[in-house]
């Protein structure tokens, strides 16, 4: 087999959700957008529902449709992008709950689906999605009359506990929702870890479920093993890969493994990472190409059949650091060529 294997530990996923839930005194939902952060929304949603999750969040109505197909009736499926034009039939037929973000969306929902569930997203300072204070003030009475299921906002800097933006947004959210008898939600993974004053009635962890920062206690959920295509001996002065960026300074044993930037392993990581045989690190050499990576296995002392790039020893956030990005991007970029294997 010449494709890499992506192993998804569903047991670790559940343990991460339970560990985060244990830090709160409120209900804990699950964010499963972007195909369950790249790990397969069908299996992720079913596993979390079996573990007790009753509220899910996705980015778009089309994602909500896939989750409803996987779960059937019952669990609440919330749509961050709200009630977009053309979504009315799908929202109605599949019993989805849009988080309305604007006056236009509020009016669209009230006129086309009167009495059907919806939530409200407020902008507490991130300037991304949600109604700003003046817009909300003009709409608040109508929204209250319609009976939203949830009022939510999103923190911009929750991954930095010292950021002054966190208490600033907390204060803004409280001011915008004071006196409302509606469940409230402000915290995703980072906010959940800040303190209980950010929890309100519902938390919405996402990246922490999948093993990513800032949840330091998270178990790794995704593991990637890559088969070795070819082995060769390289003499002193010989080069490996495009543009001759690596030159052997000793007689070396080199493995070519079957993955690259087409599989969501950014070219920029290059020689900043290793791959692993068990717990032994083997340095990546030369440039990462579209389908292949060169590895120096000289010190390994054996010829492996495969090598691991995403492990407990080299986490998704370590790969992200090497690429100058974040763990979210690594997970959601893992390509379609992987053989997917689920364990519990």
CORNORLIN-V779933 format. One record per backbone hydrogen bond with DSSP energy under -0.5 kcal/mol. NH is the residue of the N-H (numbers start at 1). CO is the residue of the C=O. Records with the same first field share a line. If there is no record, write none. Layout:
BEGIN
NH = CO  CO
END
This chain:
BEGIN
5 = 225
6 = 4  339
7 = 5  223
8 = 6  341
9 = 7  221
10 = 8  343
11 = 343
13 = 9
14 = 10
15 = 11
16 = 12
17 = 13
18 = 14
19 = 15
20 = 16
21 = 17
22 = 18
23 = 20
24 = 21
27 = 201
29 = 27  203
30 = 55
31 = 205
32 = 30  57
36 = 32
37 = 33
38 = 34
39 = 36
40 = 35
44 = 40
45 = 41
46 = 42
47 = 43
48 = 44
49 = 45
50 = 46
51 = 47
52 = 48  49
53 = 48
56 = 76
57 = 30
58 = 78
64 = 60
65 = 61
66 = 62
67 = 63
68 = 64
69 = 65
70 = 66
71 = 67
72 = 68
76 = 54
78 = 56  76
79 = 97
80 = 58  78
81 = 59
82 = 79
84 = 82
87 = 84
91 = 87
92 = 88
93 = 89
94 = 90
95 = 92
96 = 91
97 = 77
98 = 96  117
99 = 79
100 = 98  119
106 = 102
107 = 103
108 = 104
109 = 105
110 = 106
111 = 107
112 = 108
113 = 109
116 = 113
119 = 98
120 = 150
121 = 100
122 = 120  152
123 = 131
124 = 122
131 = 121
136 = 132
137 = 133
138 = 134
139 = 135
140 = 136
143 = 139
144 = 140
145 = 141
146 = 142
147 = 143  144
148 = 143
149 = 118
151 = 183
152 = 120
153 = 185
155 = 186
160 = 157
161 = 159
163 = 160
166 = 163
167 = 163
168 = 164
169 = 165
170 = 166
171 = 167
172 = 168
173 = 169
174 = 170
175 = 171
176 = 172
177 = 173
178 = 174
180 = 177
182 = 180
185 = 151
186 = 198
187 = 198
192 = 188
193 = 189
194 = 190  191
195 = 191
198 = 195
199 = 196
200 = 196
201 = 184
202 = 184  199
203 = 27
204 = 187
209 = 206
210 = 206  207
211 = 208
212 = 207
215 = 212
216 = 214
218 = 215
221 = 210
223 = 7
224 = 310
225 = 5
226 = 307
228 = 305
229 = 227  256
230 = 256
232 = 254
234 = 252
237 = 248
238 = 235
240 = 246
244 = 241
245 = 242
246 = 240
248 = 238
252 = 234
254 = 232  252
255 = 295
256 = 230
257 = 255  293
258 = 227
259 = 257
261 = 289
262 = 290
263 = 260
264 = 261
265 = 260
266 = 264
269 = 266
270 = 266  267
272 = 269
273 = 270
275 = 282
276 = 308
277 = 280
278 = 276
280 = 277
281 = 279
282 = 275
284 = 273
285 = 294
288 = 267
289 = 287  292
293 = 257
294 = 285
295 = 255
296 = 283
297 = 253  295
298 = 253
300 = 297
301 = 297  298
304 = 302
307 = 226
308 = 276
309 = 224
310 = 224
311 = 309  314
319 = 315
320 = 316
321 = 317
322 = 318
323 = 319
324 = 320  321
325 = 320
329 = 326
330 = 326
331 = 327
332 = 328
333 = 329  330
334 = 330  331
335 = 263
338 = 335
339 = 4
340 = 338
341 = 6
343 = 8
END
